Amino acid sequence: MTAARFASAAMVVIGNELLSGQTREGNSHVVAEALFARGCRLIEVAIVPDDHATIVDTLTRLRAKADAVITSGGIGPTHDDITMEAVAAALGVPLLTHEATLALMRNHYGEDQLNEGRRRMARLPRGATPVVCPKSIAPGAAIDGVFVLAGVPAIFRSQLERILPRFGGAAIYRHAIEFHGFESRFFRQLEQIQHDFPTVEIGSYPKLCEGNPWGKIVLTSRDQQALKQASQAVEEMLRALASPTR
């Protein structure tokens, strides 16, 4: 039987270093691009500290909103790597040594190099399936629609590739239209177009606000016909604004 695919997802990004500005967060952008391409809607990204209660509360909240939750960070060997423990608590299961993973690590490092820190990375929530990738012998975990991945970007991307087939839905289409001038010229007209096409998400994104202002109006929808019609309405609006008679 083929496993069901998740049509919506949320993400919890974990790490004090992100909230202090020490490290630039980029894993959520990778997830957003990858899920959009598969037709899976990313509905929220939460960035939280290395705090057990905060991780548990955030994960519990997002599991109620999305089909699946992806976490990033906090699965290494040190005291502040508490994500596996917090996920287990949120799901109400114990955190246990995964013997098959421990055996792989013992074979990889050798018994004399299998220290306490490395043993910590062999612990998974009970019932979890390891997420194994070429970039790291230490796995992530998949359990009940929660996917626990590393924070290191190269490892995160490699683990994400392993789980992406579980995500998908109806195709999402996007169309971008460039505009010149200030957004304030068309905000009322654009608001009306959004009202006329409720199944199309419309956003205006200025690129330069002074000198020679310009930007893009981006339309997104699963309804390809509605997207086409809304795009035509936006293009007609911009043409009218550019007319010398206006």
Secondary structure, DSSP 8 states (H G I E B T S, - for coil): -----BSEEEEEEE-HHHHTTSS---HHHHHHHHHHHTT-EEEEEEEE-S-HHHHHHHHHHHHTTSSEEEEES--SSSTT--HHHHHHHHHT--EEE-HHHHHHHHHHH-GGG--HHHHHTTEEETT-EEEEETTEEEEEEEETTEEEE-SSHHHHHHHHHHHGGGB--S--EEEEEEEES-GGGTHHHHHHHHHH-TTSEEEEEEEE-SSS-EEEEEEEES-HHHHHHHHHHHHHHHHHHHSTT-
